Amino acid sequence: MTIRLNDLSEYVREVYNDYISVYEHENHFRVTNGSAAMYGDIRIVNNRIHIKGERHGNKINSKYELSREGLRDALSELGL
């Protein structure tokens, strides 16, 4: 099964709906809890999840396996 960016953003909406916002853009989506101190831009690059963002002043720039587990790991780096 091929995982697309839209599949990842839908999963985030389903699982984290109560406390996270998802903003879709052409080649990525942004997740945030409403605070400027926590956000992550999620893309698919070379069949990997790439998250770039910030959590309370700490910069995040990591890559994870292209799977739901990889997405959960990426979101946990944001403290979700």
N, CA, C and O atoms as CSV, one atom per row, in Angstrom:
chain,resi,resn,atom,element,x,y,z
A,1,MET,N,N,0.827,-1.185,0.000
A,1,MET,CA,C,0.000,0.000,0.000
A,1,MET,C,C,0.874,1.251,0.000
A,1,MET,O,O,1.795,1.369,0.808
A,2,THR,N,N,0.592,2.161,-0.883
A,2,THR,CA,C,1.315,3.417,-0.962
A,2,THR,C,C,0.697,4.419,0.007
A,2,THR,O,O,-0.512,4.649,-0.012
A,3,ILE,N,N,1.520,5.001,0.838
A,3,ILE,CA,C,1.050,6.017,1.779
A,3,ILE,C,C,1.314,7.382,1.171
A,3,ILE,O,O,2.435,7.697,0.770
A,4,ARG,N,N,0.260,8.190,1.110
A,4,ARG,CA,C,0.368,9.534,0.559
A,4,ARG,C,C,0.299,10.559,1.692
A,4,ARG,O,O,-0.089,10.238,2.815
A,5,LEU,N,N,0.678,11.778,1.379
A,5,LEU,CA,C,0.629,12.858,2.356
A,5,LEU,C,C,-0.777,13.036,2.906
A,5,LEU,O,O,-0.951,13.266,4.103
A,6,ASN,N,N,-1.768,12.933,2.054
A,6,ASN,CA,C,-3.165,13.068,2.472
A,6,ASN,C,C,-3.541,11.972,3.484
A,6,ASN,O,O,-4.294,12.233,4.422
A,7,ASP,N,N,-3.027,10.760,3.299
A,7,ASP,CA,C,-3.289,9.674,4.244
A,7,ASP,C,C,-2.749,10.038,5.637
A,7,ASP,O,O,-3.400,9.780,6.649
A,8,LEU,N,N,-1.563,10.636,5.671
A,8,LEU,CA,C,-0.964,11.016,6.944
A,8,LEU,C,C,-1.759,12.117,7.631
A,8,LEU,O,O,-2.003,12.049,8.836
A,9,SER,N,N,-2.165,13.133,6.871
A,9,SER,CA,C,-2.910,14.236,7.488
A,9,SER,C,C,-4.278,13.760,7.974
A,9,SER,O,O,-4.754,14.221,9.011
A,10,GLU,N,N,-4.911,12.855,7.247
A,10,GLU,CA,C,-6.199,12.302,7.705
A,10,GLU,C,C,-6.020,11.512,8.997
A,10,GLU,O,O,-6.853,11.599,9.900
A,11,TYR,N,N,-4.945,10.749,9.087
A,11,TYR,CA,C,-4.669,9.986,10.303
A,11,TYR,C,C,-4.493,10.929,11.497
A,11,TYR,O,O,-5.019,10.665,12.578
A,12,VAL,N,N,-3.761,12.017,11.306
A,12,VAL,CA,C,-3.562,12.976,12.391
A,12,VAL,C,C,-4.904,13.546,12.828
A,12,VAL,O,O,-5.160,13.670,14.026
A,13,ARG,N,N,-5.752,13.890,11.888
A,13,ARG,CA,C,-7.069,14.436,12.235
A,13,ARG,C,C,-7.909,13.431,13.031
A,13,ARG,O,O,-8.594,13.804,13.983
A,14,GLU,N,N,-7.851,12.172,12.641
A,14,GLU,CA,C,-8.638,11.143,13.324
A,14,GLU,C,C,-8.142,10.887,14.743
A,14,GLU,O,O,-8.944,10.790,15.672
A,15,VAL,N,N,-6.843,10.779,14.913
A,15,VAL,CA,C,-6.278,10.364,16.193
A,15,VAL,C,C,-6.069,11.539,17.155
A,15,VAL,O,O,-6.281,11.396,18.360
A,16,TYR,N,N,-5.659,12.689,16.636
A,16,TYR,CA,C,-5.295,13.820,17.483
A,16,TYR,C,C,-6.302,14.965,17.387
A,16,TYR,O,O,-5.976,16.100,17.735
A,17,ASN,N,N,-7.491,14.690,16.930
A,17,ASN,CA,C,-8.505,15.697,16.629
A,17,ASN,C,C,-8.802,16.638,17.786
A,17,ASN,O,O,-9.091,17.811,17.549
A,18,ASP,N,N,-8.742,16.176,19.008
A,18,ASP,CA,C,-9.144,16.992,20.151
A,18,ASP,C,C,-8.163,18.099,20.505
A,18,ASP,O,O,-8.563,19.092,21.114
A,19,TYR,N,N,-6.891,17.959,20.143
A,19,TYR,CA,C,-5.939,18.952,20.621
A,19,TYR,C,C,-4.865,19.365,19.618
A,19,TYR,O,O,-3.858,19.958,20.006
A,20,ILE,N,N,-5.061,19.066,18.351
A,20,ILE,CA,C,-4.086,19.465,17.352
A,20,ILE,C,C,-4.811,19.949,16.103
A,20,ILE,O,O,-5.847,19.408,15.717
A,21,SER,N,N,-4.248,20.977,15.483
A,21,SER,CA,C,-4.806,21.499,14.240
A,21,SER,C,C,-3.905,21.090,13.085
A,21,SER,O,O,-2.685,21.011,13.228
A,22,VAL,N,N,-4.526,20.831,11.938
A,22,VAL,CA,C,-3.808,20.446,10.735
A,22,VAL,C,C,-4.112,21.468,9.656
A,22,VAL,O,O,-5.274,21.752,9.366
A,23,TYR,N,N,-3.064,22.016,9.064
A,23,TYR,CA,C,-3.200,22.980,7.970
A,23,TYR,C,C,-2.520,22.406,6.742
A,23,TYR,O,O,-1.304,22.210,6.737
A,24,GLU,N,N,-3.291,22.135,5.706
A,24,GLU,CA,C,-2.744,21.510,4.502
A,24,GLU,C,C,-2.217,22.557,3.537
A,24,GLU,O,O,-2.834,23.600,3.320
A,25,HIS,N,N,-1.068,22.254,2.968
A,25,HIS,CA,C,-0.442,23.066,1.935
A,25,HIS,C,C,-0.184,22.157,0.742
A,25,HIS,O,O,-0.463,20.959,0.804
A,26,GLU,N,N,0.332,22.702,-0.317
A,26,GLU,CA,C,0.495,21.921,-1.548
A,26,GLU,C,C,1.408,20.709,-1.381
A,26,GLU,O,O,1.083,19.623,-1.860
A,27,ASN,N,N,2.546,20.881,-0.710
A,27,ASN,CA,C,3.507,19.772,-0.622
A,27,ASN,C,C,3.827,19.351,0.810
A,27,ASN,O,O,4.766,18.587,1.033
A,28,HIS,N,N,3.055,19.843,1.786
A,28,HIS,CA,C,3.248,19.455,3.182
A,28,HIS,C,C,1.996,19.816,3.971
A,28,HIS,O,O,1.086,20.468,3.458
A,29,PHE,N,N,1.966,19.383,5.216
A,29,PHE,CA,C,0.933,19.880,6.113
A,29,PHE,C,C,1.582,20.260,7.435
A,29,PHE,O,O,2.592,19.682,7.836
A,30,ARG,N,N,0.989,21.237,8.105
A,30,ARG,CA,C,1.503,21.731,9.382
A,30,ARG,C,C,0.592,21.261,10.498
A,30,ARG,O,O,-0.633,21.319,10.391
A,31,VAL,N,N,1.210,20.797,11.566
A,31,VAL,CA,C,0.470,20.451,12.775
A,31,VAL,C,C,0.886,21.433,13.860
A,31,VAL,O,O,2.049,21.825,13.951
A,32,THR,N,N,-0.085,21.825,14.682
A,32,THR,CA,C,0.189,22.741,15.781
A,32,THR,C,C,-0.867,22.558,16.855
A,32,THR,O,O,-1.985,22.120,16.583
A,33,ASN,N,N,-0.501,22.894,18.058
A,33,ASN,CA,C,-1.472,22.869,19.146
A,33,ASN,C,C,-2.040,24.264,19.388
A,33,ASN,O,O,-2.695,24.500,20.403
A,34,GLY,N,N,-1.797,25.177,18.473
A,34,GLY,CA,C,-2.284,26.545,18.581
A,34,GLY,C,C,-1.245,27.496,19.139
A,34,GLY,O,O,-1.447,28.710,19.129
A,35,SER,N,N,-0.154,26.969,19.620
A,35,SER,CA,C,0.915,27.789,20.175
A,35,SER,C,C,1.986,28.008,19.117
A,35,SER,O,O,2.339,27.088,18.380
A,36,ALA,N,N,2.499,29.228,19.048
A,36,ALA,CA,C,3.602,29.507,18.124
A,36,ALA,C,C,4.873,28.768,18.545
A,36,ALA,O,O,5.816,28.657,17.763
A,37,ALA,N,N,4.897,28.266,19.779
A,37,ALA,CA,C,6.077,27.567,20.299
A,37,ALA,C,C,6.103,26.090,19.929
A,37,ALA,O,O,7.069,25.399,20.253
A,38,MET,N,N,5.065,25.586,19.259
A,38,MET,CA,C,5.038,24.179,18.863
A,38,MET,C,C,4.351,24.025,17.520
A,38,MET,O,O,3.150,24.258,17.386
A,39,TYR,N,N,5.136,23.629,16.530
A,39,TYR,CA,C,4.583,23.342,15.212
A,39,TYR,C,C,5.517,22.385,14.488
A,39,TYR,O,O,6.701,22.286,14.811
A,40,GLY,N,N,4.977,21.696,13.524
A,40,GLY,CA,C,5.788,20.812,12.705
A,40,GLY,C,C,5.238,20.767,11.293
A,40,GLY,O,O,4.035,20.601,11.094
A,41,ASP,N,N,6.112,20.914,10.318
A,41,ASP,CA,C,5.755,20.769,8.910
A,41,ASP,C,C,6.147,19.367,8.480
A,41,ASP,O,O,7.306,18.972,8.608
A,42,ILE,N,N,5.190,18.622,7.974
A,42,ILE,CA,C,5.407,17.225,7.622
A,42,ILE,C,C,5.322,17.062,6.113
A,42,ILE,O,O,4.358,17.486,5.474
A,43,ARG,N,N,6.356,16.436,5.559
A,43,ARG,CA,C,6.452,16.160,4.122
A,43,ARG,C,C,6.839,14.702,3.939
A,43,ARG,O,O,7.281,14.034,4.874
A,44,ILE,N,N,6.663,14.227,2.722
A,44,ILE,CA,C,7.221,12.933,2.330
A,44,ILE,C,C,8.374,13.235,1.381
A,44,ILE,O,O,8.181,13.842,0.327
A,45,VAL,N,N,9.575,12.805,1.764
A,45,VAL,CA,C,10.779,13.029,0.974
A,45,VAL,C,C,11.501,11.695,0.838
A,45,VAL,O,O,11.864,11.080,1.840
A,46,ASN,N,N,11.710,11.245,-0.395
A,46,ASN,CA,C,12.419,9.982,-0.643
A,46,ASN,C,C,11.830,8.824,0.153
A,46,ASN,O,O,12.565,8.052,0.770
A,47,ASN,N,N,10.495,8.703,0.141
A,47,ASN,CA,C,9.774,7.638,0.834
A,47,ASN,C,C,10.037,7.598,2.333
A,47,ASN,O,O,10.047,6.529,2.943
A,48,ARG,N,N,10.249,8.772,2.920
A,48,ARG,CA,C,10.393,8.904,4.366
A,48,ARG,C,C,9.573,10.104,4.818
A,48,ARG,O,O,9.338,11.031,4.043
A,49,ILE,N,N,9.141,10.082,6.066
A,49,ILE,CA,C,8.455,11.223,6.651
A,49,ILE,C,C,9.525,12.191,7.133
A,49,ILE,O,O,10.414,11.818,7.898
A,50,HIS,N,N,9.434,13.426,6.684
A,50,HIS,CA,C,10.370,14.461,7.111
A,50,HIS,C,C,9.581,15.495,7.906
A,50,HIS,O,O,8.617,16.069,7.399
A,51,ILE,N,N,9.983,15.730,9.134
A,51,ILE,CA,C,9.326,16.733,9.975
A,51,ILE,C,C,10.338,17.817,10.315
A,51,ILE,O,O,11.453,17.544,10.760
A,52,LYS,N,N,9.915,19.038,10.094
A,52,LYS,CA,C,10.749,20.195,10.400
A,52,LYS,C,C,9.878,21.163,11.175
A,52,LYS,O,O,8.788,21.516,10.726
A,53,GLY,N,N,10.350,21.593,12.333
A,53,GLY,CA,C,9.541,22.488,13.140
A,53,GLY,C,C,10.256,22.950,14.383
A,53,GLY,O,O,11.481,23.060,14.422
A,54,GLU,N,N,9.449,23.222,15.411
A,54,GLU,CA,C,9.996,23.746,16.654
A,54,GLU,C,C,9.116,23.330,17.818
A,54,GLU,O,O,7.892,23.263,17.706
A,55,ARG,N,N,9.761,23.056,18.922
A,55,ARG,CA,C,9.044,22.741,20.166
A,55,ARG,C,C,9.693,23.529,21.293
A,55,ARG,O,O,10.785,23.190,21.748
A,56,HIS,N,N,9.027,24.564,21.734
A,56,HIS,CA,C,9.491,25.409,22.838
A,56,HIS,C,C,10.939,25.857,22.654
A,56,HIS,O,O,11.753,25.758,23.572
A,57,GLY,N,N,11.248,26.351,21.457
A,57,GLY,CA,C,12.577,26.880,21.169
A,57,GLY,C,C,13.569,25.872,20.642
A,57,GLY,O,O,14.637,26.259,20.166
A,58,ASN,N,N,13.252,24.587,20.710
A,58,ASN,CA,C,14.143,23.552,20.190
A,58,ASN,C,C,13.762,23.236,18.753
A,58,ASN,O,O,12.619,22.870,18.477
A,59,LYS,N,N,14.700,23.374,17.849
A,59,LYS,CA,C,14.461,23.096,16.433
A,59,LYS,C,C,14.374,21.590,16.205
A,59,LYS,O,O,15.094,20.808,16.826
A,60,ILE,N,N,13.484,21.208,15.308
A,60,ILE,CA,C,13.291,19.807,14.946
A,60,ILE,C,C,13.509,19.678,13.443
A,60,ILE,O,O,12.956,20.452,12.661
A,61,ASN,N,N,14.303,18.715,13.047
A,61,ASN,CA,C,14.547,18.427,11.638
A,61,ASN,C,C,14.917,16.942,11.558
A,61,ASN,O,O,16.095,16.586,11.604
A,62,SER,N,N,13.897,16.078,11.438
A,62,SER,CA,C,14.120,14.635,11.540
A,62,SER,C,C,13.399,13.884,10.429
A,62,SER,O,O,12.478,14.403,9.798
A,63,LYS,N,N,13.837,12.655,10.208
A,63,LYS,CA,C,13.217,11.780,9.213
A,63,LYS,C,C,12.823,10.475,9.881
A,63,LYS,O,O,13.507,9.977,10.775
A,64,TYR,N,N,11.699,9.933,9.422
A,64,TYR,CA,C,11.153,8.710,9.997
A,64,TYR,C,C,10.651,7.793,8.892
A,64,TYR,O,O,10.461,8.212,7.751
A,65,GLU,N,N,10.442,6.554,9.251
A,65,GLU,CA,C,9.871,5.562,8.340
A,65,GLU,C,C,8.502,6.037,7.850
A,65,GLU,O,O,7.732,6.628,8.608
A,66,LEU,N,N,8.212,5.776,6.591
A,66,LEU,CA,C,6.926,6.166,6.008
A,66,LEU,C,C,5.873,5.138,6.395
A,66,LEU,O,O,5.597,4.191,5.659
A,67,SER,N,N,5.291,5.353,7.577
A,67,SER,CA,C,4.272,4.457,8.130
A,67,SER,C,C,3.531,5.212,9.223
A,67,SER,O,O,3.928,6.312,9.607
A,68,ARG,N,N,2.458,4.621,9.718
A,68,ARG,CA,C,1.751,5.252,10.841
A,68,ARG,C,C,2.643,5.302,12.068
A,68,ARG,O,O,2.615,6.277,12.820
A,69,GLU,N,N,3.430,4.263,12.276
A,69,GLU,CA,C,4.346,4.243,13.410
A,69,GLU,C,C,5.381,5.352,13.268
A,69,GLU,O,O,5.710,6.027,14.243
A,70,GLY,N,N,5.887,5.537,12.068
A,70,GLY,CA,C,6.841,6.625,11.827
A,70,GLY,C,C,6.208,7.982,12.067
A,70,GLY,O,O,6.855,8.881,12.606
A,71,LEU,N,N,4.954,8.143,11.675
A,71,LEU,CA,C,4.242,9.398,11.917
A,71,LEU,C,C,4.057,9.619,13.418
A,71,LEU,O,O,4.240,10.733,13.908
A,72,ARG,N,N,3.701,8.580,14.135
A,72,ARG,CA,C,3.554,8.709,15.596
A,72,ARG,C,C,4.888,9.107,16.239
A,72,ARG,O,O,4.916,9.925,17.159
A,73,ASP,N,N,5.986,8.531,15.756
A,73,ASP,CA,C,7.307,8.905,16.278
A,73,ASP,C,C,7.614,10.374,15.987
A,73,ASP,O,O,8.140,11.088,16.840
A,74,ALA,N,N,7.282,10.812,14.779
A,74,ALA,CA,C,7.515,12.219,14.412
A,74,ALA,C,C,6.701,13.148,15.300
A,74,ALA,O,O,7.211,14.159,15.782
A,75,LEU,N,N,5.444,12.806,15.513
A,75,LEU,CA,C,4.592,13.644,16.354
A,75,LEU,C,C,5.013,13.619,17.814
A,75,LEU,O,O,4.848,14.611,18.525
A,76,SER,N,N,5.558,12.494,18.268
A,76,SER,CA,C,6.028,12.431,19.650
A,76,SER,C,C,7.226,13.355,19.862
A,76,SER,O,O,7.441,13.852,20.967
A,77,GLU,N,N,8.002,13.585,18.808
A,77,GLU,CA,C,9.115,14.522,18.921
A,77,GLU,C,C,8.611,15.946,19.176
A,77,GLU,O,O,9.323,16.777,19.740
A,78,LEU,N,N,7.382,16.211,18.756
A,78,LEU,CA,C,6.737,17.498,19.041
A,78,LEU,C,C,6.071,17.514,20.403
A,78,LEU,O,O,5.571,18.552,20.835
A,79,GLY,N,N,6.056,16.390,21.078
A,79,GLY,CA,C,5.431,16.304,22.398
A,79,GLY,C,C,3.959,15.915,22.330
A,79,GLY,O,O,3.206,16.171,23.269
A,80,LEU,N,N,3.551,15.310,21.247
A,80,LEU,CA,C,2.147,14.890,21.082
A,80,LEU,C,C,2.000,13.402,21.344
A,80,LEU,O,O,0.896,12.865,21.254
